[in-house]
Amino acid sequence: MSACGEAGPRGTDVRSDCWIAVEIRTGGGLDVRLKSKVAGMYGDRIRSRLMEGCAVLGVTDAVIEVEDMGALPWVLDARLECAVKRALPDLDLEFLPEMRSCCSGPSRRERLRRSRLYLPGNQPKFFVNAALHAPDGLIFDLEDAVAPAEKDAARVVVRNALRQVDTLGTERMVRINQGLRGLEDLDWIIPHNVHVVLIPKVEEAHQVSSVDERIRSIQRERDLEGSVYLMPIIESAQGAWNAFGIAAASRRVVGLAVGLEDYTADIGVPRTLEGRESFWARSQVVNGAVAAGVQPIDTVFSDVADEEGLRASVAEAKALGFIGKGCIHPRQIAPVHEGFAPGAAELAKAKAIVLAFEKAEAEGLGVVSLGSKMIDAPVVKRAHTVITLALEVGLLAADWRDRDEV
């Protein structure tokens, strides 16, 4: 009796992807039946790759049907592996593409996280060019953007993307699922140089600890090095109430994010542009994050056509203390970056404060003033924060003290 499995989309509107069906037989060898718009140029290479994949996965006798619409090799690999595993659910072999050198670099705890662009985990057509839009991070999403029936396929696609897609220096993030499924997601991504794991719908500190422990276990078992950071997402009243404990639950945590679609549903009110209904929760997240020494990250803005509304939302988020925001479309990245950058007046004031403080220190003065106003330590600290951000985003040259405009 044969076993069958299939994976991937099919149809005339598919691009940069493929559909593969596998029928496991008891004999007859491998029969590859390929339909591809690039068969004339790459047909032999596609067949060869499929044969290699079957050998690695232990498939010796099968009919392999392929409808290819320009899938890259790592996508072809993922669809084949998923189809075979749907036919043979107990199979634990992997067909891994090579780890490209561009995919092996580390991240760091202190870095810009103004924008993070969500990419549905089972739609590789969005992956390859996403980094060209220059977000600070790319999120390969295994959770809400993926239908339940496609969770297994998304894991394989995202794992292969982590090994193959050049993210051009952007931070490589994955949002896992909730609970046990999320812990199982870690087995698929931790060995492949994910930088940040986003944990959805966190309500208690132990949920973060569980992810931390699972990561530590995987790293120990596979003798892996490198830092894997965490970003819990607060999406309920209980989560907001426990914001500080969640942010402080693990040394891996680098940021605390808020998700307002689920939060407003939890408290039973509609989400509004004004955001009055979420002011308390957002303030909890900011204060919990800052108290724990991690970055506060604002929610996404869901109307991709409303740039004016997005800019207003970013301005409000910055005023509350957030340092970044989620993006669901590339067109949102530039307004987010512009909104979180220091304004001209803000930067000029910060430079003046820093210079006045440094001058007073050099002269041995115990009191620092700028015009008629006294400058105390918190004001100087804030000015240094603005200067540091301006240097990072290229608004200020490293030798700004020596320039005529200062």
Residue pairs with C-beta under 8 A, 6 or more apart in sequence:
2 23
2 24
2 25
2 26
3 23
3 24
3 87
3 88
4 21
4 22
4 23
4 24
4 87
5 21
5 22
5 82
5 83
5 84
5 85
5 86
5 87
5 88
6 19
6 20
6 21
6 22
6 83
6 86
7 19
7 20
7 78
7 79
7 80
7 82
7 83
7 86
7 153
8 17
8 18
8 19
8 20
8 71
8 79
8 82
8 83
8 153
9 17
9 19
10 19
10 67
14 67
14 69
15 69
15 70
15 125
16 69
16 70
16 71
16 72
16 75
16 124
16 125
16 128
17 69
17 70
17 71
17 75
17 79
17 123
17 124
17 125
18 36
18 66
18 67
18 68
18 69
18 71
18 75
18 76
18 79
19 66
19 67
19 79
20 64
20 65
20 66
20 67
20 76
20 79
20 80
20 83
21 64
21 65
21 83
22 59
22 62
22 63
22 64
22 65
22 80
22 83
22 84
22 86
22 87
23 62
23 63
23 65
23 87
24 59
24 61
24 62
24 84
24 87
24 88
25 61
25 62
25 63
26 61
27 61
28 61
29 60
29 61
30 51
30 54
30 59
30 60
30 61
30 62
30 64
31 62
31 63
31 64
32 47
32 50
32 51
32 64
32 66
33 63
33 64
33 65
33 66
34 43
34 46
34 47
34 50
34 66
34 68
35 66
35 67
35 68
36 42
36 43
36 46
36 66
36 67
36 68
36 69
37 68
37 69
37 70
38 68
38 70
39 46
39 68
46 66
46 68
46 76
49 73
49 76
49 77
50 64
50 66
50 76
50 80
53 77
53 80
53 81
53 84
53 95
54 60
54 62
54 64
54 80
54 84
56 93
56 94
56 95
57 80
57 81
57 84
57 91
57 93
57 95
58 91
58 93
59 84
64 80
66 76
68 76
71 79
71 124
72 124
72 128
72 164
73 97
74 97
74 160
74 161
74 163
74 164
74 165
75 124
75 157
75 160
77 95
77 96
77 97
77 160
78 124
78 153
78 156
78 157
78 159
78 160
79 153
79 156
80 95
81 94
81 95
81 156
82 152
82 153
82 156
84 91
85 91
85 152
85 156
86 152
96 159
96 160
96 163
97 160
97 163
97 164
98 163
98 164
99 163
99 192
99 193
100 163
100 164
100 166
102 166
102 167
103 162
103 163
103 164
103 165
103 166
103 167
103 172
103 192
103 193
104 193
105 169
105 193
106 195
106 226
106 227
107 171
107 172
107 195
107 196
107 227
107 229
108 227
109 227
109 229
109 254
111 136
111 171
112 136
112 324
112 392
112 393
113 136
113 137
113 171
113 254
113 255
113 295
113 297
113 323
113 324
114 136
114 323
114 324
114 325
114 336
114 337
114 340
115 135
115 136
115 137
115 324
115 325
115 326
115 327
115 332
115 333
115 336
115 337
116 135
116 136
116 137
116 138
116 139
116 171
116 173
116 297
116 324
116 326
116 327
117 130
117 133
117 135
117 137
117 138
117 139
117 327
117 328
117 330
117 333
118 139
118 141
118 145
118 175
118 300
118 326
118 327
118 328
119 126
119 127
119 130
119 138
119 139
119 140
119 141
119 145
120 126
120 141
120 145
120 146
120 154
121 140
121 141
121 142
121 145
121 146
121 154
121 155
121 157
121 158
121 174
122 146
122 147
122 150
122 153
122 154
122 157
124 157
124 161
127 140
127 161
127 165
128 165
130 138
130 167
130 330
131 138
131 165
131 166
131 167
131 168
131 169
131 170
132 168
133 330
133 333
134 168
134 170
134 333
135 170
135 327
135 330
135 333
136 170
136 171
136 324
137 170
137 171
137 172
137 173
137 195
137 196
138 167
138 170
138 171
138 172
138 173
139 173
139 174
139 175
139 198
139 326
140 158
140 161
140 162
140 172
140 173
140 174
140 175
141 174
141 175
142 151
142 154
142 155
142 158
142 174
142 175
142 176
142 177
142 185
143 175
143 176
143 177
143 178
143 182
143 200
144 200
146 154
151 177
151 181
155 185
155 188
155 189
156 188
158 174
158 188
158 189
159 188
159 189
159 192
162 172
162 174
162 189
162 192
162 193
162 194
163 192
163 193
171 195
171 196
172 193
172 194
172 195
172 196
173 194
173 195
173 196
173 197
173 198
173 231
174 185
174 189
174 194
174 196
174 197
174 198
175 197
175 198
175 200
175 233
176 182
176 183
176 185
176 186
176 189
176 197
176 198
176 199
176 200
176 211
177 185
177 200
178 200
178 201
182 199
182 200
182 211
183 210
183 211
183 214
186 197
186 211
186 214
186 215
186 218
187 218
189 197
190 215
190 218
190 219
190 224
190 228
191 218
191 222
191 224
193 226
194 228
195 228
195 229
196 228
196 229
196 230
196 231
196 254
196 255
197 211
197 215
197 228
197 229
197 230
197 231
198 230
198 231
198 232
198 233
198 257
199 207
199 208
199 211
199 230
199 231
199 232
199 233
200 233
200 235
200 259
201 233
201 235
201 236
201 239
201 259
201 262
202 208
202 232
202 233
202 234
202 235
202 239
202 246
203 236
203 238
203 239
203 242
203 246
204 238
204 242
204 245
204 246
205 242
205 245
205 246
205 248
205 249
206 249
207 232
207 246
208 230
208 232
208 246
208 249
208 250
208 253
209 249
209 250
211 230
211 250
212 230
212 249
212 250
212 252
215 228
215 252
218 224
219 225
219 228
227 252
228 252
229 252
229 253
229 254
229 255
230 250
230 252
230 253
230 254
231 253
231 254
231 255
231 256
231 257
231 297
232 246
232 247
232 249
232 253
232 256
232 257
233 257
233 258
233 259
234 240
234 243
234 246
234 256
234 257
234 258
234 259
234 263
234 281
234 284
234 285
235 258
235 259
235 260
235 261
235 262
235 263
235 266
236 262
236 263
236 266
237 263
237 266
237 267
237 281
239 246
239 263
240 258
240 263
240 280
240 281
240 284
240 285
241 284
243 256
243 284
243 285
243 287
243 288
243 289
244 287
244 288
244 291
244 292
245 288
246 253
246 256
246 288
247 253
247 256
247 288
247 289
247 291
247 292
247 294
248 291
248 292
253 292
253 294
254 294
254 295
255 289
255 294
255 295
255 296
255 297
255 324
256 285
256 288
256 289
256 292
256 294
256 295
256 296
256 297
257 285
257 297
257 298
257 299
257 326
258 278
258 281
258 282
258 285
258 297
258 298
258 299
259 299
259 300
260 271
260 275
260 278
260 281
260 282
260 299
261 271
261 299
261 302
263 278
263 281
264 270
264 271
264 277
264 278
267 277
269 277
270 277
271 277
271 278
273 309
273 312
273 313
275 282
275 313
275 316
282 298
282 317
282 320
282 322
283 320
285 296
286 296
286 320
286 321
286 322
287 321
289 295
289 296
289 297
290 296
290 321
295 323
295 324
296 321
296 322
296 323
297 322
297 323
297 324
297 325
297 326
298 313
298 314
298 317
298 320
298 322
298 324
298 325
298 326
299 325
299 326
300 325
300 326
300 327
300 328
301 309
301 310
301 313
301 314
301 325
301 326
301 327
301 328
301 332
302 328
303 309
303 310
304 328
304 329
304 331
304 332
307 331
307 335
310 332
310 335
310 336
311 335
311 338
311 339
313 325
314 325
314 335
314 336
314 339
314 340
315 339
317 325
317 339
318 339
318 340
323 340
324 336
324 340
325 336
325 340
327 333
327 336
337 393
341 389
341 390
341 393
341 395
342 350
342 386
342 389
342 390
342 395
346 386
347 386
347 387
347 390
347 395
347 396
349 383
350 382
350 383
350 384
350 386
350 387
350 390
351 383
351 387
351 396
351 400
351 406
352 370
353 370
353 375
353 379
353 380
353 383
354 380
354 383
354 384
354 387
355 401
355 406
356 368
356 369
356 370
356 375
357 368
357 375
357 380
357 383
360 367
360 368
360 369
367 374
368 374
368 375
368 376
368 380
369 375
387 396
390 396
391 398
397 403
400 406
